[in-house]
Amino acid sequence: MTILVTGATGRVGQHVVNQLITRGAQVRVLTREPAKVTFPHQVEVVKGDLLDIDSLRQAFNGVSSLFLLNAVTGDEFTQALITLNIAREAGVERVVYLSVFDADKAVNVPHFAVKYGAERMLEQMGFSATILRPAYFIDNEHMIKDVIFNYGAYPMPIGGKGVAMIDVRDIAEVAALELIRRDRAPGKLPNDTINLVGPDTLTGSGIAAIWSEVLGRPVHYGGDDPSEFESNMASFMPKWTAYEMRLMAERYVSDGMIAEPGDVKRLTDILGRPLHRYRAFAETALSQHAAEA
């Protein structure tokens, strides 16, 4: 049976494909640019995107399960609903969907609200689905590590409530395990929602303290005001996207992303190992920075 992976060339998707291959799954990926794909030879590649109906129908031909990951774009909701409709048309009922933590609560953040809309479609249209709700990705910090190294400042306005940041490798492995569990089940399994969180609830000042210890010099937290963050984001991404990132940051400050009781234990039980920690990311980033210097 074949598992179709969308978003396969991104940070999470690449790891999902590799985790599936390691576990002996038959994998097909949908991508706009097959020439740039570097997956193992056994991965089947279909050219297309989530708004190209013909390529979607081709991609779903013979598929048994779907991993749905679509990027934060202006037409993200349309992409998700079209893909799920074509999946249903093709008789594909088994889905693992990458949503976001507290999708049902952060209703003013566009990509949170979009993902909650897709969750509702999965629930109401008869899919056998696992909904994965990841917190903030530790790997997002690659975008700001130069600011930390060069200016001694942690610039992400995540506030003091706490964010249970998670490593994309943990996200991908849980996704792969859920895909295989559903794909190989003799019948439709009940729907499930899994919060994907890291082992530590991190604050802005707490992360600055971690970097201070790792670097051996002071690193200060830039504060909760998202204005400068939005301005910096707008220098290399569309202004609407930068504004959306600001709304997300405001949500971190007002509410945090705090794991529910039992979330960490559930994930460690699924994975059979500890979750990756933020400090390990910081230490690895420092080693890479020193090697490049």
PyMOL commands that set and color helices and strands:
alter all, ss='L'
color gray80, all
select helices_A, chain A and resi 11-22+34-36+53-60+76-89+110-124+138-143+145-151+168-184+204-215+227-234+239-255+263-271+278-292
alter helices_A, ss='H'
color red, helices_A
select strands_A, chain A and resi 2-5+26-31+44-47+63-68+94-98+128-134+153-154+192-196+220-221
alter strands_A, ss='S'
color yellow, strands_A
deselect
rebuild
show_as cartoon
